[in-house]
Every structure is written in structure tokens, then in C-alpha cells.
């Protein structure tokens, strides 16, 4: 098809580039590759900018993919030697210089380093030493495995699974109405309109309250004792933020930080980078009481309106010996529709709430759930989808 | 009686002052610009700092009709814009059937005409009187939900409302729009963008004293100086809900009703409920804390005089 050998090489490189994008998570099908080759033929390869936008137009179809594409493009096409090297290989194994890694998105670097362990990014603090003897864990094992014990590869897979996690939408009735078939409430407006259309009767039309999911507010502990979990929870928070509207996320250790805006970036790496930059107290101590106080005083009235559900993610181990915690928990509990405590410590059988912080907080939560593996996160979605009657009397349980 | 719109900031300030509303210059500036540019004024601030009052004062000072839309969760078109008078429509249909002249086309035009329309605040606000377009107060917008906000966006940009059965109603002259919010949730940027924004803060001691003496001329001079100083100090405390100007006025009124001419610890403890609305806050201030603040206030006032 390509009589000109140079053109043939370009086509091949576009194909490799497409593979790179695909393994980095962009939905690039074979049809797109053919279109991209055609597009590049049309614009020519004389200028890099033309090439960029020609490929961009084919491979990117949502704004949040832009970041990833941009990085991939510059790494792939900057150095023609990379293409040379790829020619001989069946699969592209691209070696990346160390300084490139700093700025490269995690997903992209993982995509580029398939089968090349040495170029894995070093900054991954929560990654456990890669276990060479470990061959393959099927998804069942992954589901049950504690986040704390996961290898880096498993963490990566767990993150992918979290990304797909969707909270079933728990609905509450609003004061708006929608058309209904159940004959409870007559919709006068629709009825009268129908009356004028029908020749000799007035057909009754009905309405029922519209349902809507309540806002979700997440408060996540990122102190030292939670450090094995906090990155996973950030992924979880990101997944929820991008799944529905009206989600507010806060992280706390010794102080409270609102990261809702940062998590709204669709690209998970970008979102987590921005959140990390905003937080100053990673893996430090915990002052649950004073952080909750900050939340109650400055944020609760702004984000807990309209019947919000609050997810409190913490192990309940408080440096301040639960000083002032009870009062703040009571206030938090009273100002939310439902307060759900997610505690990774709960995974141990025979877990007893001995720590003072845990004992203080327990009476004020409506649900106390464990989150330490994927399965528990999935179960959490079931809790959230339970009907509204359960939490009319929050403190009785 | 209707007055012309103020021509500059000073006129705006004196317009408000003449109606017993003691405003900051910053507020007068924003209000003046809002009137001049024909843009809605978006007021945000803690409860009880006089946001709603501005609209009331403006309507009385300018002699315009005040149209108030109180927002709540689930506010819909039927209660905010218009509704058909169903019972009258039913009767009309029944009557025309009884008289035997059932002409579907005619009946439809007849039943869905202006006679059967109930106008709600937003629609009322599009109608001008002989005094000019009304003042439209959209109160506590944060209480309503996003869908209504989106609808409002449309109304506020064109000042027209489409009723499917009748057609489009357009304001000859856009109303003066004042929107207030207590910030129980963030209002969408798209709506804020169309408005002039102003954060209504707690007043300074001097201004608060002026407000008390204007609104409640009967309060003793010494008492009002003391209670304003006390409230100002209270706003520096770590409380869940700080007292607003409305609370100060309530308190001043309450103390006057009790024939007090000066603050004392007992009177404070007994009337703290007019000032603080959370039990935690009251428990924290009542007793020694209040006595301590009172000491400070008295010392400072003695020094000043």
C-alpha cells in the first residue's frame, strides 16, 4: 500500500504510538489508527506541530485525555532514535531517561515500561517490593487481599478496579414531580392539557415525586497510621467525584484540607498530583477532634445542606487522646443525613474498639464498615444504596 | 411616590441612610454599580447582617414595588413563575359543555388565556408599574437546588419567560434584582458571573453603634455603647454561630424592655438567648466568660471617655 518506504515507516510508527496510547488507557481502536495514518498523509510530516494536531484530532476525543496525549506525544516523537530502536522489536520497549520520569504521568510510564522493570518510577512510596515469585493472582484473590499487603502490580490493578467502581445512586425524594403511572397524585396541568386533546372525556394524569441522589461529603484521614491506605482512598474519592455531582472531599491529619476542586480533574494522575500538592500534612499525626471542629465550623454549613451523606474514613487513632472529639462528632452526626465510618482496622477479626478515639466516635455513626480491600469497597456501594428508611433514626442503632 | 435612581455613590449612600439603613461605602458602591449597569446584585454573608433588608429599603426608598421570591428546596416553576388556575379551568370547561357550545379550538384558547393564569413572583417582576420596574428580591438562593438555578440563569439574562400556551412574556424594563445567599452551598459560577458580587460583613463597632441608635432610638446611650462593644468582642470568640446585627438589635431591645441602662453579668446571662442560638455557644459564654468580657468592655469604655 505504501510504495514510499519513508511513508511506510511513519505508518508503522503511528501504529506503535497508538499502541502506547492504548496501553496508557486511551480508547484507540484499529480504525482510529488507519484514520490517523490517513490524516498524517494529508497534512504531511514536515512540521511537528502539524503532526501533533493531526494525531490529536484522531486519538483524543475528550478533554481529560489531552494531558496524557501531550506527554506521550512529546516523549515518543521527540527523539527519532526511539523510533529507530523500535523498528527491530515486535513490541515497543522504550527506555526512558531518568529525568523524563519525574514529569511523566504514572500511567504513561507504566505503559512504556511494560516488561522493563528498571524504568519503573521510584517515587511510589506506598509500593511494596516487587515479589518475583508471585506469578498471577486471579481477580478473586485480589478482591480479598488487604491493600496493605498488595504488591505494586496488584495496587495498579486494584486502582483500575476502583476506577470502574460506581456507587449505586441512593435516591431521596425531592419536592419536584415527574409523570407517573401509579394513581396517587393527580397532575392537574397534564390532565387539563390532555382534556383538551381528547374528544369527550378528561383522562386523569398522575405525578410522583422526582428522586435524586443526595450530596456526598468524604472526610479521609491521611495520617501516618493510615498511610498504607490513603493513596487507595484518594483513588476511591476520585472515582466517586467523577461519577456523580455534588461530591465534596476533604483530607485531614493535623489539619483539614479541601481537595474537592483538585479531584474534579478527570485524569486521575493529574487529580492526585494536584491534591498531594495542596496537602501539607501527609503521613503525620492525627488530630481528629480539631480537624472535625474545623470542618464543622467552616465547611459543614456550606457542604452538608440538602441532606448530605458523610463518609468518614479513619482508623480512629487520635494523637490528642480524643480531646474535644465527642462534641464535634455529635455535631457532625446531627448535621448529616447519615454518617458512615469506614475503618480499615476493622479487618482484624476480634477487633475491639479499645482506643479512646474509637470508643468516643462509635456512638455517633450510623454505619461502621471495614474498608481494607476491594471487596469491602464494593460492599460499601451496597450500603449506600440501601433505602432511606434506615436512617430516619440515626442514633437508635 | 417614586424617586429617580441615585446618580453617584454618595447619593446611593444617603438614599440608604435616609431609609435608616447604615451601609458601608463598599456596599453602596456595588449597589450603585448594580443599578447603573442593570446587573443583579448578589449578596452573600452570614445570617443576620442585613442582606434582605437592602432590598426592602431600596424598594421603599425608590418607591418601587417589592416582589419577593423566598427560595426553598424543590422550588419549581409552578410556585416561582406561574401556574394555571385549574379549578377555574375545570369550571369553564364544564360550563361550556353545559351550554352545548363545545368548540375544542375555542375552548383551548379560552381556558389557557391570561384570565386563568396565576402569576408567581418571577412573572410579576417582569411587569412594570407607573413607578417603574419593581425590585425583585430572590431570597436565600442557596436553599433551592441546581435545576432552579439553571432556570434562573435564563430569566436573569434575558428577563423573559416563555409560557407554552401563551407565548413569551418580556419585561419592558428589567427589574432591579437582588439575590441573597447564606452560603449553605456554593452558587454556580455561571450565575455569579452575571451578577455583581458583594460579601456583607459584620459592621465595625462604630457603624454598629450607629445602626443601634438609628433603629432603636429609645436605647440608653451608655447601654448601647456597652452592648455593641460586648457583641464586637463576642465575634472574636471561637463560637459556632457568631451573632449578627439582627441579634444585636434584638438584644438591645430585650435589655431595654427589662429597663436596663447598663450591662451587668446577671442581665447578660438571662438574655444571652437573644444573642447566641446554639446551646454549646451559650454554655461557653454564660457565667465567667461573659463576666470577663464585660470587665474588658467596661475598662475600655472608661479609658476611651
Interface residues (C-beta under 8 A of the other chain):
Chain A: X174 X175 X176 X177 X188 X189 X192 X195 X196 X199 X202 X212 X245 X296 X297 X301 X302 X303 X305 X306 X327 X331
Chain B: X72 X73 X74 X75 X76 X78 X83 X84 X86 X89 X90 X93 X104 X107 X108 X111 X142 X143 X145 X146 X147 X182 X183 X184 X185 X186 X240 X280
